[in-house]
Amino acid sequence: MPDLSNPTLERRRHEREPASGPITLWWTDCVPCTIDGNLLDQSKSGLRLAHHCFTLGPGQQVNFQHAGGKGTARTIWTRIVEDSVESGLLILPDDHPEFD
């Protein structure tokens, strides 16, 4: 059981590494959309990016592509502070069905 009494305790399974460069997300469910952002960091299982899409929400499945790779991910969290938006994505396994 995690120690919730220490909020600074790292709970991630994989260490994050700084990253930078453009990243594109797109999805085709409900209302198809494409957004461009900037990669902030990454790990073996996830990505964090800055963008300007205020409607990207937790649980949303997206496709992504950046200089280091491409794949499918699920939005875990989105933080909006004034006009700045950041999102954390969990990269889904390759055998997960992808969007067209």
C-alpha positions, 0 to 999 in steps of 0.5 A: 500500500502506498505511503500517502502521508508523504506527498513528495514520494515518487509513485511513478514506475519509470523515471522521467527524462527531460525531452523537448520538441514538437509533438502532435496529438490527434483523435477521431472519436466524437469530434475529430481534432489535431493539436500541436504541442511541445514535449516536456518530458517522457518515460518508458510509459508516458509523456508530458506535454504543453499545448493550447487545447482546453478540451483535452480531458482525462481518459481520452484516447489519442494518437501521438507522434514526435521525433522519438516515436509514435503510438497511442496513449490515454490522457491521465491528467490535464492541468490548466493554469491561465492560458497554459495547458499541460497534459500527462499521457500513458502510452498504450501497448502496441497491441492496443487497437489504434484509430484510423 
